[in-house]
Amino acid sequence: MEGLDIKSKEEVSKFAIELGEQLKIETEEFASKFATDGTDAASLDASSYTLNRKFTEMIRLIKPLSMLQEKGIVRVQEIDDNTDKALFNILPQQSFTWTAVDTRGSEKFSLAAGSGSYQSYTAPSYVDVQPYTYSNTLRIHDNIRLVNPMRLAEIMSQVVEEKKYAKEANAYTTLGTIGNYTSSVSAKKAGGYASVGTITSAAVLTISDVVAAIKDLKTDGNRKIKPNVVLVATEQFYDLQTSSELAPGQTSSAYYKLARFDENGRLFSIDNCEIVESQMMPQITTGYFVSVGGHYAYVGQKGLIAGQAVDSKRDKVETWRDPKTHATEITTDVNYATGILYGKAMRLIACADN
C-alpha cells in the first residue's frame, strides 16, 4: 500500500475486515488476520457475489487524492446523474468601466439603455469533458496462489492504487499533448525561453526560464493570470535544485532572492510559484523531443490548468474463477477523462533530460 495515503490504507483494511465478517469468519481475531495475513481472494465465496459487491463498494467509496489533485493542478468533478459529461466553468476577468455621475454641472441622472454607457457582462466559458470506461483484467494462476498466497487486503490496495495512477497518467497525457494549446503562444524552449522547436541537449531548464514564463503569464493579454505553480518532472526539478544561480553565497544572479527552500533544503517556490515535482510524469520522445527525450515544465495558475471528469457509478470490480485454466480473473473498470481548461493560463517549457 506504499502509494496510498494513511486514510486510504485504513479504509482498505476496513473493507477487507468487513468482507471477512460477511463471509462468516467467526471471530474478530480471525477476521483481522484474514484481512492482513490470510486467505487468498480466489477461494472466498463460490459465486464471488460477496467479493464482487465489497470490491465494487470499495473502489467507488475510496478515492485517494492524486498528487495533481492535491496540489490544485487538476480539478476533479463527478458526473451528475442523467448525463455523461462534466461541465467546468471558466469565469473571465471583468474590466469595469467607471463613470462619474456627480460631476458638478454634468450630473448624470440615468444611464438609458442604448446610450452606450452600460457595460456588457462577459459570459463565462465552459469546457465539457466526457469520461470513458477503461478496463483491466488480472489473472492469478493457482500455482502462484499456492506458492505465494495473495492477501485480500493487498489485492484491494493494488486496485485502489492503480486506479489513482491511471487517472494521474491520463492527466499527464492530456497536459503533454501540444495540440491542446496554441503552441505559438503557450510553448517555449528551455535554455533561454525561446520560441519552441525541436530541442537539443542544450535545452536545460533554468531559473531564468521559469521566471520568464511567470512574467510572460502576468503580462500577456487582457486576462491577467496569477501564476502560482510550476509542475516539473524529477529530472527538471534537480536541474533547478542544483542550479548555480541558487548556490549559497553566489553573487551573479538576482534570482536567488526569489527562491524559497523548505527545512530540508529542497527548492519549494520561485517568485511565489510552488515547485511541484512529479516522479510519474512520462518522458516524451516525439514531436519537439524527437532528437532528445525530455519533459515539459508547466507554469500556470491552479484551478485553470486541467479538469478531470469521473463517473464513480461506472467503477466496479468483478472476480471469476475459471477451473479450466486453473486461475482466478479480477476485472476492474474505472471511468475518467481529462481536458485542458484554459490553455492561455499556462506556459509549457520543453526541456531536455540530461
C-alpha positions as CSV (number, residue, x, y, z in Angstrom):
1,M,0.0,0.0,0.0
2,E,3.0,2.3,-0.4
3,G,1.2,4.5,-3.0
4,L,-1.8,5.2,-0.7
5,D,-2.2,7.8,2.0
6,I,-2.9,6.8,5.6
7,K,-6.7,7.3,5.3
8,S,-6.9,5.2,2.2
9,K,-4.9,2.4,3.8
10,E,-7.2,2.4,6.8
11,E,-10.3,2.2,4.6
12,V,-8.9,-0.7,2.5
13,S,-8.1,-2.6,5.7
14,K,-11.6,-1.9,7.0
15,F,-13.2,-3.2,3.8
16,A,-11.1,-6.3,3.9
17,I,-12.2,-7.0,7.5
18,E,-15.8,-6.4,6.7
19,L,-15.6,-8.8,3.8
20,G,-14.1,-11.4,6.1
21,E,-17.0,-10.9,8.6
22,Q,-19.6,-11.2,5.8
23,L,-18.1,-14.4,4.7
24,K,-18.9,-15.8,8.1
25,I,-15.4,-15.9,9.5
26,E,-16.3,-16.5,13.1
27,T,-14.1,-14.3,15.3
28,E,-12.9,-10.8,15.1
29,E,-9.3,-12.0,15.7
30,F,-9.5,-14.3,12.7
31,A,-11.2,-11.6,10.6
32,S,-8.3,-9.2,11.3
33,K,-5.8,-11.9,10.5
34,F,-7.8,-12.6,7.3
35,A,-7.5,-9.0,6.2
36,T,-3.8,-8.7,6.7
37,D,-2.2,-12.1,6.6
38,G,-4.6,-14.7,5.3
39,T,-6.8,-16.2,2.7
40,D,-6.4,-15.6,-1.0
41,A,-9.2,-13.9,-2.9
42,A,-9.9,-16.9,-5.2
43,S,-11.1,-19.2,-2.5
44,L,-13.7,-16.9,-0.9
45,D,-17.3,-17.4,-1.9
46,A,-18.0,-19.8,-4.7
47,S,-20.2,-17.4,-6.7
48,S,-18.0,-14.3,-5.9
49,Y,-21.2,-12.4,-5.1
50,T,-20.0,-11.0,-1.8
51,L,-16.5,-10.4,-3.0
52,N,-17.7,-8.5,-6.1
53,R,-20.1,-6.4,-4.1
54,K,-17.5,-5.4,-1.5
55,F,-14.8,-4.8,-4.1
56,T,-17.1,-2.5,-6.1
57,E,-18.2,-0.7,-3.0
58,M,-14.6,-0.2,-2.0
59,I,-13.4,1.2,-5.4
60,R,-16.4,3.6,-5.5
61,L,-16.0,4.9,-2.0
62,I,-12.2,5.1,-1.5
63,K,-11.0,8.0,-3.6
64,P,-7.4,8.8,-2.7
65,L,-6.2,12.2,-3.9
66,S,-3.7,12.2,-6.7
67,M,-0.7,14.5,-6.3
68,L,-2.1,16.7,-9.1
69,Q,-5.5,17.0,-7.5
70,E,-4.0,17.6,-4.1
71,K,-1.8,20.5,-5.5
72,G,-4.7,22.1,-7.3
73,I,-3.3,21.4,-10.7
74,V,-6.2,19.2,-11.8
75,R,-9.9,19.9,-10.8
76,V,-11.9,16.7,-10.4
77,Q,-15.6,16.7,-10.9
78,E,-18.0,13.8,-10.5
79,I,-20.5,13.2,-13.4
80,D,-24.1,14.2,-12.5
81,D,-27.0,11.8,-13.0
82,N,-28.6,11.6,-16.4
83,T,-25.5,12.9,-18.2
84,D,-22.2,11.5,-19.4
85,K,-20.2,14.8,-19.3
86,A,-18.8,17.1,-16.7
87,L,-19.0,20.8,-17.3
88,F,-16.2,23.1,-16.0
89,N,-16.9,26.8,-16.0
90,I,-14.2,29.3,-16.5
91,L,-15.2,32.8,-15.2
92,P,-13.4,35.5,-17.2
93,Q,-12.0,38.6,-15.6
94,Q,-14.2,41.6,-15.9
95,S,-12.6,45.0,-16.7
96,F,-15.0,47.6,-15.3
97,T,-15.5,51.0,-17.0
98,W,-16.4,53.6,-14.3
99,T,-18.5,56.7,-15.0
100,A,-18.5,59.7,-12.7
101,V,-22.2,60.6,-12.0
102,D,-21.8,63.6,-9.7
103,T,-19.6,65.9,-11.6
104,R,-20.8,69.4,-10.8
105,G,-22.7,70.8,-13.8
106,S,-22.6,67.4,-15.6
107,E,-24.6,65.2,-13.2
108,K,-26.0,62.0,-14.7
109,F,-29.5,61.1,-13.6
110,S,-29.8,57.9,-15.5
111,L,-28.0,55.5,-17.9
112,A,-30.5,54.9,-20.6
113,A,-30.4,51.6,-22.5
114,G,-28.6,52.0,-25.8
115,S,-26.8,55.2,-24.7
116,G,-23.5,53.4,-24.7
117,S,-23.0,53.9,-21.0
118,Y,-23.9,50.5,-19.9
119,Q,-21.3,47.8,-19.9
120,S,-22.0,44.3,-21.1
121,Y,-21.1,41.3,-18.9
122,T,-18.6,38.8,-20.2
123,A,-20.3,35.4,-20.0
124,P,-18.4,32.5,-18.5
125,S,-16.9,30.0,-20.9
126,Y,-17.4,26.2,-20.4
127,V,-15.3,23.2,-21.0
128,D,-17.1,19.9,-21.2
129,V,-15.2,16.6,-20.6
130,Q,-16.7,13.2,-21.4
131,P,-15.1,10.4,-19.5
132,Y,-14.7,6.8,-20.8
133,T,-14.6,3.5,-19.0
134,Y,-11.2,1.7,-19.0
135,S,-10.9,-2.0,-18.0
136,N,-8.1,-4.2,-16.8
137,T,-8.2,-8.0,-16.1
138,L,-5.7,-9.7,-13.7
139,R,-5.2,-13.4,-14.0
140,I,-3.9,-15.2,-10.9
141,H,-2.9,-18.7,-11.5
142,D,-3.5,-21.4,-8.9
143,N,0.2,-22.2,-8.7
144,I,1.0,-18.6,-7.9
145,R,-1.7,-18.7,-5.2
146,L,-0.3,-21.8,-3.6
147,V,3.4,-20.7,-3.7
148,N,2.9,-17.1,-2.8
149,P,-0.6,-16.5,-1.4
150,M,-2.3,-13.3,-2.5
151,R,-3.7,-11.5,0.5
152,L,-7.1,-9.9,0.1
153,A,-6.0,-6.5,1.6
154,E,-3.1,-6.4,-0.8
155,I,-5.3,-7.0,-3.9
156,M,-7.7,-4.3,-2.7
157,S,-4.9,-1.8,-2.1
158,Q,-3.4,-2.6,-5.5
159,V,-6.8,-2.0,-7.2
160,V,-7.2,1.4,-5.5
161,E,-3.6,2.4,-6.1
162,E,-3.7,1.5,-9.8
163,K,-7.0,3.4,-10.2
164,K,-5.3,6.5,-8.8
165,Y,-2.2,6.1,-11.0
166,A,-4.4,5.6,-14.1
167,K,-6.2,8.9,-13.6
168,E,-2.9,10.7,-12.9
169,A,-1.3,9.2,-16.0
170,N,-4.3,10.3,-18.1
171,A,-3.8,13.9,-16.8
172,Y,-0.1,13.9,-17.9
173,T,-1.1,12.6,-21.4
174,T,-3.6,15.5,-21.7
175,L,-1.1,18.1,-20.4
176,G,1.6,16.9,-22.7
177,T,-0.4,16.9,-25.9
178,I,0.7,20.0,-27.7
179,G,-2.4,20.0,-29.9
180,N,-4.4,21.1,-26.8
181,Y,-2.7,24.5,-26.9
182,T,-1.9,27.3,-29.3
183,S,1.8,26.3,-29.5
184,S,3.0,29.7,-30.7
185,V,1.6,31.3,-27.5
186,S,1.9,28.6,-24.9
187,A,5.0,26.6,-25.8
188,K,8.6,27.7,-25.3
189,K,12.0,26.1,-25.2
190,A,14.3,25.8,-22.2
191,G,17.7,27.3,-22.1
192,G,16.7,30.8,-23.0
193,Y,12.9,30.7,-23.1
194,A,13.0,30.9,-26.9
195,S,10.3,30.0,-29.4
196,V,9.6,26.3,-29.3
197,G,11.1,23.9,-31.8
198,T,12.9,20.6,-31.9
199,I,15.1,20.6,-28.7
200,T,18.7,19.6,-28.2
201,S,20.6,18.5,-25.2
202,A,21.3,22.2,-24.6
203,A,17.6,22.8,-23.6
204,V,18.2,22.5,-19.9
205,L,15.6,24.2,-17.6
206,T,17.0,27.2,-15.7
207,I,15.7,29.5,-13.1
208,S,15.6,32.3,-15.6
209,D,13.3,30.2,-17.9
210,V,10.8,29.8,-15.0
211,V,10.9,33.5,-14.1
212,A,10.4,34.4,-17.8
213,A,7.3,32.2,-18.0
214,I,5.9,33.7,-14.8
215,K,6.4,37.2,-16.2
216,D,5.0,36.2,-19.6
217,L,1.8,35.0,-18.0
218,K,1.4,38.0,-15.8
219,T,1.8,40.5,-18.7
220,D,0.1,38.7,-21.6
221,G,-3.3,39.6,-22.9
222,N,-6.4,41.2,-21.3
223,R,-6.8,38.4,-18.8
224,K,-4.2,38.8,-16.1
225,I,-3.2,35.4,-15.0
226,K,-1.7,35.0,-11.5
227,P,0.7,32.0,-11.9
228,N,1.2,30.1,-8.6
229,V,2.5,26.7,-9.6
230,V,5.3,25.1,-11.6
231,L,5.0,21.4,-12.4
232,V,8.2,19.6,-13.3
233,A,9.5,16.1,-13.7
234,T,12.2,14.8,-11.4
235,E,14.9,15.5,-14.0
236,Q,13.9,19.1,-14.3
237,F,13.5,19.5,-10.5
238,Y,17.1,18.6,-10.0
239,D,18.2,20.9,-12.8
240,L,16.6,23.7,-10.8
241,Q,17.7,22.5,-7.4
242,T,21.4,22.2,-8.4
243,S,21.5,25.4,-10.5
244,S,24.5,27.6,-9.8
245,E,22.0,30.5,-9.7
246,L,20.8,29.1,-6.4
247,A,24.1,28.3,-4.9
248,P,24.6,29.8,-1.4
249,G,27.0,32.7,-1.5
250,Q,26.8,33.3,-5.2
251,T,26.6,37.0,-6.3
252,S,26.0,36.7,-10.0
253,S,22.2,36.1,-10.0
254,A,19.4,38.1,-8.5
255,Y,17.1,35.1,-8.9
256,Y,18.4,33.7,-5.7
257,K,16.3,36.2,-3.8
258,L,13.1,34.9,-5.5
259,A,13.7,31.3,-4.4
260,R,12.4,29.7,-1.2
261,F,13.5,26.4,0.4
262,D,11.9,24.0,2.9
263,E,13.6,22.8,6.1
264,N,15.4,20.1,4.2
265,G,17.0,22.5,1.7
266,R,14.7,21.5,-1.2
267,L,13.5,24.1,-3.5
268,F,9.9,25.0,-2.5
269,S,9.0,28.0,-4.7
270,I,10.3,30.6,-7.2
271,D,8.7,34.0,-7.3
272,N,5.8,32.8,-5.1
273,C,5.1,29.9,-7.5
274,E,5.1,26.5,-5.8
275,I,7.5,24.0,-7.3
276,V,5.8,20.6,-7.7
277,E,8.0,17.6,-8.5
278,S,6.4,14.6,-10.3
279,Q,8.1,11.2,-10.4
280,M,5.3,9.8,-12.6
281,M,5.4,12.3,-15.5
282,P,6.3,10.2,-18.5
283,Q,9.2,11.1,-20.8
284,I,8.3,12.4,-24.2
285,T,10.2,11.2,-27.3
286,T,8.1,12.5,-30.1
287,G,7.4,15.9,-31.7
288,Y,9.8,18.5,-30.3
289,F,11.5,15.7,-28.4
290,V,12.3,13.5,-31.4
291,S,16.1,14.2,-31.2
292,V,16.4,14.0,-27.4
293,G,13.9,12.8,-24.8
294,G,12.6,15.1,-22.2
295,H,9.6,16.7,-20.5
296,Y,7.5,19.8,-20.4
297,A,7.7,22.1,-17.4
298,Y,4.3,23.6,-16.8
299,V,3.8,27.1,-15.4
300,G,0.3,28.2,-14.6
301,Q,-2.5,29.1,-12.2
302,K,-4.1,26.5,-10.0
303,G,-7.7,25.9,-10.9
304,L,-7.3,26.9,-14.5
305,I,-5.0,24.2,-15.8
306,A,-6.9,21.0,-16.2
307,G,-10.2,19.4,-15.3
308,Q,-10.8,15.7,-14.8
309,A,-14.3,14.2,-15.2
310,V,-15.1,10.9,-13.3
311,D,-18.1,8.7,-13.1
312,S,-17.7,6.6,-10.0
313,K,-21.0,4.8,-10.6
314,R,-19.3,3.0,-13.5
315,D,-16.4,1.9,-11.4
316,K,-16.6,-1.8,-10.5
317,V,-14.6,-4.9,-9.8
318,E,-15.7,-8.5,-10.7
319,T,-13.9,-11.7,-10.0
320,W,-14.4,-15.0,-11.8
321,R,-12.9,-18.5,-11.0
322,D,-12.1,-20.4,-14.2
323,P,-11.5,-24.1,-13.4
324,K,-10.4,-24.9,-17.0
325,T,-7.4,-22.6,-16.7
326,H,-6.8,-23.1,-13.0
327,A,-6.9,-19.4,-12.4
328,T,-8.9,-16.5,-11.0
329,E,-9.6,-13.4,-13.0
330,I,-10.2,-10.0,-11.4
331,T,-11.6,-7.4,-13.8
332,T,-11.5,-3.7,-12.8
333,D,-13.4,-0.9,-14.6
334,V,-12.7,2.8,-13.9
335,N,-14.1,5.8,-15.6
336,Y,-12.3,9.1,-16.3
337,A,-11.1,11.7,-18.8
338,T,-9.1,14.9,-18.6
339,G,-9.4,18.2,-20.5
340,I,-7.4,21.4,-20.6
341,L,-9.4,24.2,-19.0
342,Y,-7.7,27.4,-20.1
343,G,-4.6,26.9,-22.2
344,K,-3.7,30.6,-22.2
345,A,-3.3,30.3,-18.5
346,M,-0.2,28.1,-19.0
347,R,3.2,28.1,-20.4
348,L,4.9,24.9,-21.4
349,I,8.7,24.8,-21.5
350,A,10.2,22.0,-23.5
351,C,13.2,20.6,-21.5
352,A,15.8,18.0,-22.3
353,D,16.6,15.2,-19.9
354,N,20.3,15.2,-19.2
